[in-house]
Amino acid sequence: MDIDFSPEQELFRATVRDFCDREITRDYVRECDREHRPPTELYRKLGEQGWLGINIPEEYGGSGGGAVEVAILLEELGRAFLDLSFWVFRAVTWGGLAISRDGTEDQKRELLPKVATGELSVCFSLTEPDAGSDAASITLKAEEDGDEFVLNGQKVFTSGFKVSDLAVVAARTAAGEKKHHGITNLLVDARAPGLEWSPIETLGHWPLGTALLTFTDVRVPKSMMLGTLHDGWRDLGVYLRYERLCLSAARTGAAKAALADAIAYSKERRQFDQPISNFQAVAHRLADMQVQTEISEMLVYRYASRLDRGLATPRDAAILKLFACEAYKSVADMGLQVLGGYGYTMEYDLQRHFRESRLGVIGAGTSDIQRNIISKTMGL
Ligand SMILES: Cc1cc2nc3c(=O)[nH]c(=O)nc-3n(C[C@H](O)[C@H](O)[C@H](O)COP(=O)(O)OP(=O)(O)OC[C@H]3O[C@@H](n4cnc5c(N)ncnc54)[C@H](O)[C@@H]3O)c2cc1C
Protein backbone atom coordinates (compact mmCIF):
# COMPACT_ATOMS: atom_id res chain seq x y z
CA MET A 1 0.00 0.00 0.00
CA ASP A 2 1.35 3.41 -0.97
CA ILE A 3 -0.07 5.12 2.06
CA ASP A 4 2.14 6.73 4.64
CA PHE A 5 0.89 5.32 7.90
CA SER A 6 2.76 6.57 10.93
CA PRO A 7 4.63 3.98 13.05
CA GLU A 8 1.88 4.40 15.68
CA GLN A 9 -0.81 3.63 13.10
CA GLU A 10 1.11 0.57 11.86
CA LEU A 11 1.45 -0.63 15.44
CA PHE A 12 -2.24 -0.03 16.06
CA ARG A 13 -3.15 -2.13 13.01
CA ALA A 14 -0.86 -4.95 14.14
CA THR A 15 -2.37 -4.83 17.64
CA VAL A 16 -5.96 -4.99 16.36
CA ARG A 17 -5.10 -7.77 13.93
CA ASP A 18 -3.43 -9.73 16.68
CA PHE A 19 -6.51 -9.28 18.89
CA CYS A 20 -8.78 -10.50 16.08
CA ASP A 21 -6.59 -13.55 15.37
CA ARG A 22 -6.62 -14.42 19.07
CA GLU A 23 -10.20 -13.63 20.04
CA ILE A 24 -12.40 -14.07 16.97
CA THR A 25 -12.56 -17.62 15.71
CA ARG A 26 -14.36 -18.65 12.56
CA ASP A 27 -16.59 -20.94 14.62
CA TYR A 28 -17.61 -18.06 16.87
CA VAL A 29 -18.56 -15.87 13.89
CA ARG A 30 -20.52 -18.72 12.30
CA GLU A 31 -22.31 -19.43 15.56
CA CYS A 32 -23.34 -15.79 16.00
CA ASP A 33 -24.55 -15.76 12.39
CA ARG A 34 -26.48 -19.03 12.64
CA GLU A 35 -28.05 -18.17 15.98
CA HIS A 36 -28.65 -14.47 15.16
CA ARG A 37 -26.65 -13.75 18.31
CA PRO A 38 -24.98 -10.38 18.94
CA PRO A 39 -21.28 -10.69 19.84
CA THR A 40 -21.82 -8.93 23.16
CA GLU A 41 -18.81 -10.45 24.98
CA LEU A 42 -16.48 -9.37 22.21
CA TYR A 43 -17.98 -5.90 22.06
CA ARG A 44 -17.28 -5.48 25.76
CA LYS A 45 -13.71 -6.65 25.21
CA LEU A 46 -13.27 -3.98 22.57
CA GLY A 47 -14.42 -1.49 25.19
CA GLU A 48 -11.79 -2.83 27.59
CA GLN A 49 -9.15 -2.29 24.89
CA GLY A 50 -10.29 1.35 24.68
CA TRP A 51 -11.19 0.97 21.01
CA LEU A 52 -14.86 1.92 21.23
CA GLY A 53 -13.76 5.40 22.25
CA ILE A 54 -11.15 5.62 19.53
CA ASN A 55 -12.45 8.93 18.15
CA ILE A 56 -13.97 10.28 21.37
CA PRO A 57 -11.97 13.18 22.84
CA GLU A 58 -9.76 12.19 25.76
CA GLU A 59 -11.62 14.44 28.21
CA TYR A 60 -14.75 12.29 27.66
CA GLY A 61 -13.04 8.95 28.11
CA GLY A 62 -11.78 8.28 24.60
CA SER A 63 -8.41 8.32 22.89
CA GLY A 64 -9.04 11.20 20.48
CA GLY A 65 -7.97 9.36 17.31
CA GLY A 66 -8.72 10.53 13.77
CA ALA A 67 -10.45 9.03 10.77
CA VAL A 68 -7.40 7.01 9.70
CA GLU A 69 -7.31 5.22 13.08
CA VAL A 70 -11.07 4.61 12.85
CA ALA A 71 -10.67 3.15 9.36
CA ILE A 72 -7.82 0.87 10.47
CA LEU A 73 -9.92 -0.45 13.36
CA LEU A 74 -13.02 -1.05 11.25
CA GLU A 75 -11.09 -2.62 8.40
CA GLU A 76 -9.33 -5.09 10.68
CA LEU A 77 -12.53 -5.94 12.56
CA GLY A 78 -14.40 -6.23 9.26
CA ARG A 79 -11.89 -8.78 8.07
CA ALA A 80 -12.63 -10.94 11.10
CA PHE A 81 -16.34 -10.29 11.78
CA LEU A 82 -18.29 -7.78 9.73
CA ASP A 83 -21.25 -7.43 12.07
CA LEU A 84 -18.92 -6.69 14.99
CA SER A 85 -17.26 -4.03 12.88
CA PHE A 86 -20.69 -2.57 12.11
CA TRP A 87 -21.52 -2.42 15.81
CA VAL A 88 -18.30 -0.46 16.35
CA PHE A 89 -19.09 1.73 13.35
CA ARG A 90 -22.24 2.85 15.19
CA ALA A 91 -20.24 3.75 18.31
CA VAL A 92 -17.73 5.81 16.33
CA THR A 93 -20.27 7.51 14.08
CA TRP A 94 -23.21 8.23 16.40
CA GLY A 95 -21.11 8.48 19.56
CA GLY A 96 -17.57 9.49 18.63
CA LEU A 97 -18.56 11.77 15.78
CA ALA A 98 -22.17 12.94 16.24
CA ILE A 99 -22.39 13.36 20.03
CA SER A 100 -18.78 14.60 20.33
CA ARG A 101 -19.37 17.13 17.56
CA ASP A 102 -22.89 18.35 18.27
CA GLY A 103 -23.81 17.22 21.78
CA THR A 104 -24.28 19.60 24.69
CA GLU A 105 -21.69 19.53 27.45
CA ASP A 106 -24.12 17.53 29.63
CA GLN A 107 -24.77 15.00 26.86
CA LYS A 108 -21.07 14.56 26.25
CA ARG A 109 -20.24 14.09 29.94
CA GLU A 110 -23.12 11.69 30.49
CA LEU A 111 -23.02 9.62 27.29
CA LEU A 112 -19.54 9.53 25.77
CA PRO A 113 -17.69 7.74 28.61
CA LYS A 114 -20.35 5.01 28.46
CA VAL A 115 -20.04 4.70 24.68
CA ALA A 116 -16.27 4.34 25.14
CA THR A 117 -16.63 1.39 27.53
CA GLY A 118 -19.42 -0.28 25.59
CA GLU A 119 -21.92 0.25 28.39
CA LEU A 120 -24.09 2.30 26.02
CA SER A 121 -24.81 1.44 22.39
CA VAL A 122 -26.23 3.88 19.88
CA CYS A 123 -28.06 3.24 16.59
CA PHE A 124 -29.44 5.48 13.86
CA SER A 125 -33.02 5.94 12.66
CA LEU A 126 -33.43 7.97 9.51
CA THR A 127 -35.20 5.76 6.96
CA GLU A 128 -39.01 5.57 7.01
CA PRO A 129 -41.42 3.40 5.05
CA ASP A 130 -42.03 6.28 2.59
CA ALA A 131 -38.63 7.99 2.87
CA GLY A 132 -35.66 5.89 1.71
CA SER A 133 -33.35 7.42 -0.90
CA ASP A 134 -35.38 10.61 -0.57
CA ALA A 135 -34.37 10.78 3.09
CA ALA A 136 -35.18 14.47 3.57
CA SER A 137 -38.87 13.69 3.04
CA ILE A 138 -39.16 12.09 6.49
CA THR A 139 -42.44 12.65 8.30
CA LEU A 140 -41.95 11.18 11.80
CA LYS A 141 -43.32 14.06 13.79
CA ALA A 142 -41.76 15.57 16.93
CA GLU A 143 -44.08 18.19 18.42
CA GLU A 144 -42.92 20.50 21.15
CA ASP A 145 -44.80 20.20 24.43
CA GLY A 146 -43.22 22.18 27.26
CA ASP A 147 -39.80 20.69 28.03
CA GLU A 148 -40.40 17.73 25.80
CA PHE A 149 -40.90 16.57 22.22
CA VAL A 150 -43.72 14.12 21.53
CA LEU A 151 -42.90 11.68 18.74
CA ASN A 152 -45.37 9.92 16.46
CA GLY A 153 -44.64 7.93 13.32
CA GLN A 154 -42.52 5.06 12.04
CA LYS A 155 -38.93 4.30 11.19
CA VAL A 156 -37.85 1.27 9.19
CA PHE A 157 -34.50 -0.54 8.94
CA THR A 158 -32.99 0.73 12.20
CA SER A 159 -30.05 -1.63 12.40
CA GLY A 160 -28.60 -2.82 15.67
CA PHE A 161 -31.66 -1.61 17.54
CA LYS A 162 -31.88 -4.82 19.55
CA VAL A 163 -28.52 -4.10 21.20
CA SER A 164 -28.98 -0.34 21.47
CA ASP A 165 -29.78 1.84 24.44
CA LEU A 166 -30.12 5.03 22.47
CA ALA A 167 -31.19 5.91 18.94
CA VAL A 168 -30.27 9.03 17.00
CA VAL A 169 -33.68 9.74 15.46
CA ALA A 170 -34.14 12.26 12.66
CA ALA A 171 -37.56 13.85 13.18
CA ARG A 172 -39.74 16.43 11.51
CA THR A 173 -40.14 19.40 13.87
CA ALA A 174 -41.41 21.94 11.33
CA ALA A 175 -42.94 21.94 7.87
CA GLY A 176 -40.16 24.12 6.43
CA GLU A 177 -40.06 25.87 3.05
CA LYS A 178 -37.99 23.05 1.64
CA LYS A 179 -38.07 19.45 2.84
CA HIS A 180 -34.50 19.71 4.18
CA HIS A 181 -35.64 22.38 6.62
CA GLY A 182 -37.46 21.53 9.82
CA ILE A 183 -35.54 18.33 10.62
CA THR A 184 -34.16 17.86 14.13
CA ASN A 185 -31.99 15.03 15.46
CA LEU A 186 -32.99 13.63 18.82
CA LEU A 187 -31.34 11.18 21.18
CA VAL A 188 -34.13 8.79 22.04
CA ASP A 189 -34.08 6.22 24.83
CA ALA A 190 -34.52 2.91 23.00
CA ARG A 191 -36.78 1.61 25.78
CA ALA A 192 -38.95 4.74 26.08
CA PRO A 193 -42.67 4.10 26.71
CA GLY A 194 -44.62 4.17 23.44
CA LEU A 195 -41.65 3.01 21.34
CA GLU A 196 -42.37 -0.44 19.96
CA TRP A 197 -40.11 -2.43 17.68
CA SER A 198 -40.18 -5.61 15.70
CA PRO A 199 -37.35 -7.38 13.91
CA ILE A 200 -37.29 -7.45 10.09
CA GLU A 201 -36.15 -10.70 8.51
CA THR A 202 -33.32 -10.04 6.07
CA LEU A 203 -30.82 -11.86 3.86
CA GLY A 204 -27.91 -11.26 6.21
CA HIS A 205 -26.34 -9.30 9.06
CA TRP A 206 -28.30 -11.47 11.43
CA PRO A 207 -26.23 -11.03 14.63
CA LEU A 208 -27.33 -7.40 15.00
CA GLY A 209 -30.34 -7.39 12.71
CA THR A 210 -32.57 -4.50 11.72
CA ALA A 211 -35.96 -3.33 12.97
CA LEU A 212 -39.22 -1.53 12.35
CA LEU A 213 -39.92 1.11 15.01
CA THR A 214 -43.33 2.54 15.83
CA PHE A 215 -43.53 5.70 17.92
CA THR A 216 -46.80 6.46 19.72
CA ASP A 217 -46.63 9.60 21.86
CA VAL A 218 -42.99 8.91 22.77
CA ARG A 219 -41.78 11.69 25.07
CA VAL A 220 -38.22 12.93 24.63
CA PRO A 221 -36.82 15.64 26.91
CA LYS A 222 -35.63 18.71 25.00
CA SER A 223 -32.28 18.25 26.72
CA MET A 224 -31.82 15.25 24.41
CA MET A 225 -31.89 17.29 21.23
CA LEU A 226 -28.66 16.75 19.25
CA GLY A 227 -27.55 19.89 17.45
CA THR A 228 -29.87 22.70 16.48
CA LEU A 229 -33.64 22.80 16.24
CA HIS A 230 -35.00 22.45 12.69
CA ASP A 231 -31.49 22.46 11.20
CA GLY A 232 -30.51 18.82 11.65
CA TRP A 233 -30.16 18.04 7.95
CA ARG A 234 -26.88 19.91 7.74
CA ASP A 235 -25.42 17.79 10.56
CA LEU A 236 -26.86 14.62 9.07
CA GLY A 237 -24.81 15.24 5.92
CA VAL A 238 -21.63 15.19 7.99
CA TYR A 239 -22.67 12.02 9.83
CA LEU A 240 -23.69 10.22 6.65
CA ARG A 241 -20.37 10.93 4.96
CA TYR A 242 -18.52 9.58 7.99
CA GLU A 243 -20.81 6.56 7.87
CA ARG A 244 -19.73 6.02 4.24
CA LEU A 245 -16.10 5.89 5.32
CA CYS A 246 -16.81 3.48 8.18
CA LEU A 247 -18.93 1.08 6.16
CA SER A 248 -16.45 1.12 3.28
CA ALA A 249 -13.51 0.40 5.59
CA ALA A 250 -15.36 -2.49 7.26
CA ARG A 251 -16.36 -3.96 3.90
CA THR A 252 -12.84 -3.61 2.54
CA GLY A 253 -11.68 -5.80 5.42
CA ALA A 254 -14.46 -8.27 4.67
CA ALA A 255 -13.49 -8.32 0.98
CA LYS A 256 -9.92 -9.17 1.99
CA ALA A 257 -11.24 -12.09 4.05
CA ALA A 258 -13.33 -13.35 1.12
CA LEU A 259 -10.32 -13.09 -1.18
CA ALA A 260 -8.07 -14.94 1.29
CA ASP A 261 -10.61 -17.78 1.56
CA ALA A 262 -10.89 -18.05 -2.21
CA ILE A 263 -7.11 -18.12 -2.67
CA ALA A 264 -6.66 -20.80 0.00
CA TYR A 265 -9.40 -22.94 -1.50
CA SER A 266 -8.06 -22.59 -5.04
CA LYS A 267 -4.68 -23.95 -3.94
CA GLU A 268 -6.17 -26.93 -2.11
CA ARG A 269 -8.94 -27.99 -4.44
CA ARG A 270 -7.74 -30.34 -7.18
CA GLN A 271 -9.53 -31.07 -10.42
CA PHE A 272 -8.05 -32.59 -13.57
CA ASP A 273 -5.07 -33.69 -11.40
CA GLN A 274 -4.02 -30.19 -10.40
CA PRO A 275 -4.98 -27.33 -8.10
CA ILE A 276 -7.74 -25.22 -9.65
CA SER A 277 -5.51 -22.12 -9.14
CA ASN A 278 -3.54 -23.45 -12.15
CA PHE A 279 -6.50 -22.69 -14.39
CA GLN A 280 -6.28 -19.27 -15.93
CA ALA A 281 -10.02 -18.65 -15.52
CA VAL A 282 -9.68 -19.09 -11.75
CA ALA A 283 -6.39 -17.16 -11.48
CA HIS A 284 -7.84 -14.24 -13.44
CA ARG A 285 -10.90 -14.17 -11.21
CA LEU A 286 -8.59 -13.99 -8.20
CA ALA A 287 -6.57 -11.25 -9.88
CA ASP A 288 -9.72 -9.19 -10.43
CA MET A 289 -10.65 -9.68 -6.77
CA GLN A 290 -7.17 -8.53 -5.75
CA VAL A 291 -7.40 -5.37 -7.87
CA GLN A 292 -10.83 -4.43 -6.55
CA THR A 293 -9.77 -4.96 -2.95
CA GLU A 294 -6.58 -2.94 -3.35
CA ILE A 295 -8.35 0.00 -4.96
CA SER A 296 -10.98 -0.04 -2.20
CA GLU A 297 -8.22 0.10 0.37
CA MET A 298 -6.55 3.03 -1.36
CA LEU A 299 -9.85 4.92 -1.53
CA VAL A 300 -10.62 4.25 2.14
CA TYR A 301 -7.34 5.77 3.31
CA ARG A 302 -7.40 8.56 0.75
CA TYR A 303 -10.77 9.62 2.12
CA ALA A 304 -9.82 9.10 5.78
CA SER A 305 -6.67 11.15 5.43
CA ARG A 306 -8.54 13.90 3.55
CA LEU A 307 -11.11 13.92 6.34
CA ASP A 308 -8.38 14.30 8.94
CA ARG A 309 -6.86 17.19 6.96
CA GLY A 310 -10.25 18.90 6.46
CA LEU A 311 -10.10 18.35 2.70
CA ALA A 312 -12.78 15.69 2.13
CA THR A 313 -15.69 16.49 -0.17
CA PRO A 314 -19.12 14.83 -0.50
CA ARG A 315 -17.96 13.67 -3.95
CA ASP A 316 -14.96 11.86 -2.40
CA ALA A 317 -17.30 10.11 0.02
CA ALA A 318 -19.60 9.04 -2.80
CA ILE A 319 -16.72 7.70 -4.92
CA LEU A 320 -15.43 5.72 -1.95
CA LYS A 321 -18.83 4.32 -0.97
CA LEU A 322 -19.73 3.42 -4.56
CA PHE A 323 -16.45 1.69 -5.36
CA ALA A 324 -15.81 -0.10 -2.08
CA CYS A 325 -19.35 -1.47 -1.74
CA GLU A 326 -19.62 -2.55 -5.37
CA ALA A 327 -16.15 -4.10 -5.02
CA TYR A 328 -17.11 -6.17 -1.98
CA LYS A 329 -20.24 -7.41 -3.76
CA SER A 330 -18.22 -8.37 -6.80
CA VAL A 331 -15.40 -9.97 -4.75
CA ALA A 332 -17.90 -12.04 -2.77
CA ASP A 333 -19.65 -13.15 -5.95
CA MET A 334 -16.40 -14.14 -7.68
CA GLY A 335 -15.10 -15.79 -4.53
CA LEU A 336 -18.19 -17.95 -4.27
CA GLN A 337 -17.65 -18.98 -7.91
CA VAL A 338 -14.06 -20.03 -7.14
CA LEU A 339 -15.42 -22.44 -4.52
CA GLY A 340 -17.91 -23.94 -6.99
CA GLY A 341 -20.70 -25.93 -5.33
CA TYR A 342 -19.00 -25.69 -1.94
CA GLY A 343 -19.26 -21.92 -2.08
CA TYR A 344 -23.01 -22.34 -2.20
CA THR A 345 -23.10 -24.42 0.99
CA MET A 346 -23.37 -23.12 4.52
CA GLU A 347 -20.10 -24.96 5.36
CA TYR A 348 -18.00 -22.14 3.93
CA ASP A 349 -18.01 -18.42 4.68
CA LEU A 350 -18.29 -17.24 1.09
CA GLN A 351 -22.08 -17.58 1.26
CA ARG A 352 -22.14 -15.12 4.15
CA HIS A 353 -19.99 -12.64 2.23
CA PHE A 354 -22.31 -13.12 -0.75
CA ARG A 355 -25.39 -12.37 1.36
CA GLU A 356 -23.94 -9.52 3.39
CA SER A 357 -22.17 -7.79 0.51
CA ARG A 358 -25.54 -7.30 -1.17
CA LEU A 359 -26.51 -4.73 1.45
CA GLY A 360 -23.51 -2.52 0.69
CA VAL A 361 -24.91 -1.26 -2.58
CA ILE A 362 -28.30 -0.51 -0.95
CA GLY A 363 -27.80 0.80 2.61
CA ALA A 364 -26.49 4.27 3.50
CA GLY A 365 -27.38 5.60 0.05
CA THR A 366 -27.69 3.15 -2.85
CA SER A 367 -25.08 2.99 -5.60
CA ASP A 368 -27.52 4.93 -7.81
CA ILE A 369 -27.61 7.75 -5.27
CA GLN A 370 -23.78 7.81 -5.07
CA ARG A 371 -23.67 8.05 -8.87
CA ASN A 372 -26.14 10.94 -8.70
CA ILE A 373 -23.85 12.78 -6.25
CA ILE A 374 -20.77 12.16 -8.40
CA SER A 375 -22.40 13.05 -11.72
CA LYS A 376 -23.74 16.32 -10.30
CA THR A 377 -20.12 17.45 -9.82
CA MET A 378 -19.14 16.69 -13.42
CA GLY A 379 -20.61 19.73 -15.13
CA LEU A 380 -23.01 17.61 -17.17
C1 LIG B 1 -30.48 -4.37 6.17
C2 LIG B 1 -30.66 -2.88 6.11
C3 LIG B 1 -30.13 -2.10 7.11
C4 LIG B 1 -30.35 -0.72 7.11
N1 LIG B 1 -29.93 0.03 8.18
C5 LIG B 1 -30.35 1.31 8.31
C6 LIG B 1 -30.14 2.03 9.52
O1 LIG B 1 -29.50 1.54 10.46
N2 LIG B 1 -30.67 3.28 9.63
C7 LIG B 1 -31.37 3.86 8.63
O2 LIG B 1 -31.83 4.99 8.80
N3 LIG B 1 -31.58 3.21 7.44
C8 LIG B 1 -31.09 1.95 7.28
N4 LIG B 1 -31.33 1.25 6.10
C9 LIG B 1 -32.09 1.90 5.03
C10 LIG B 1 -31.29 2.13 3.77
O3 LIG B 1 -30.40 3.21 3.93
C11 LIG B 1 -32.32 2.32 2.64
O4 LIG B 1 -32.87 1.05 2.38
C12 LIG B 1 -31.69 2.90 1.40
O5 LIG B 1 -31.30 4.25 1.61
C13 LIG B 1 -32.65 2.86 0.20
O6 LIG B 1 -33.93 3.29 0.53
P1 LIG B 1 -35.20 2.36 0.14
O7 LIG B 1 -34.91 0.98 0.64
O8 LIG B 1 -36.42 3.02 0.61
O9 LIG B 1 -35.18 2.28 -1.44
P2 LIG B 1 -35.79 3.36 -2.48
O10 LIG B 1 -35.33 4.72 -2.14
O11 LIG B 1 -37.24 3.12 -2.61
O12 LIG B 1 -35.06 2.92 -3.82
C14 LIG B 1 -35.50 1.83 -4.63
C15 LIG B 1 -34.65 1.82 -5.90
O13 LIG B 1 -34.82 3.06 -6.62
C16 LIG B 1 -33.56 3.68 -6.84
N5 LIG B 1 -33.69 5.12 -6.70
C17 LIG B 1 -34.42 5.84 -5.80
N6 LIG B 1 -34.27 7.16 -5.99
C18 LIG B 1 -33.41 7.29 -7.04
C19 LIG B 1 -32.85 8.41 -7.72
N7 LIG B 1 -33.10 9.68 -7.36
N8 LIG B 1 -31.99 8.18 -8.76
C20 LIG B 1 -31.71 6.91 -9.13
N9 LIG B 1 -32.22 5.82 -8.53
C21 LIG B 1 -33.05 6.01 -7.49
C22 LIG B 1 -32.66 3.14 -5.72
O14 LIG B 1 -31.28 3.21 -6.09
C23 LIG B 1 -33.16 1.69 -5.61
O15 LIG B 1 -32.54 0.88 -6.57
C24 LIG B 1 -31.06 -0.11 6.04
C25 LIG B 1 -31.55 -0.91 5.00
C26 LIG B 1 -31.37 -2.27 5.03
C27 LIG B 1 -31.94 -3.10 3.91
The ligand as an ORCA input file, in Angstrom:
! r2SCAN-3c Opt
* xyz 0 1
  C     -30.483     -4.366      6.170
  C     -30.663     -2.879      6.109
  C     -30.128     -2.104      7.105
  C     -30.351     -0.721      7.111
  N     -29.925      0.031      8.183
  C     -30.348      1.312      8.305
  C     -30.139      2.032      9.517
  O     -29.504      1.543     10.461
  N     -30.675      3.277      9.633
  C     -31.373      3.860      8.626
  O     -31.828      4.990      8.799
  N     -31.577      3.209      7.444
  C     -31.086      1.952      7.276
  N     -31.329      1.253      6.103
  C     -32.089      1.904      5.034
  C     -31.291      2.125      3.772
  O     -30.399      3.205      3.930
  C     -32.317      2.322      2.638
  O     -32.873      1.050      2.378
  C     -31.687      2.905      1.403
  O     -31.302      4.251      1.613
  C     -32.645      2.862      0.200
  O     -33.933      3.287      0.529
  P     -35.200      2.358      0.138
  O     -34.914      0.977      0.637
  O     -36.419      3.022      0.613
  O     -35.178      2.278     -1.438
  P     -35.786      3.361     -2.479
  O     -35.335      4.716     -2.137
  O     -37.245      3.116     -2.608
  O     -35.057      2.921     -3.822
  C     -35.499      1.826     -4.633
  C     -34.654      1.818     -5.898
  O     -34.823      3.061     -6.625
  C     -33.562      3.676     -6.835
  N     -33.690      5.124     -6.704
  C     -34.418      5.839     -5.796
  N     -34.268      7.158     -5.989
  C     -33.411      7.289     -7.037
  C     -32.851      8.411     -7.723
  N     -33.101      9.682     -7.357
  N     -31.993      8.175     -8.760
  C     -31.708      6.911     -9.128
  N     -32.220      5.818     -8.527
  C     -33.051      6.009     -7.491
  C     -32.664      3.138     -5.721
  O     -31.282      3.212     -6.091
  C     -33.160      1.691     -5.611
  O     -32.544      0.876     -6.569
  C     -31.057     -0.109      6.041
  C     -31.548     -0.912      4.999
  C     -31.371     -2.272      5.031
  C     -31.937     -3.100      3.912
*
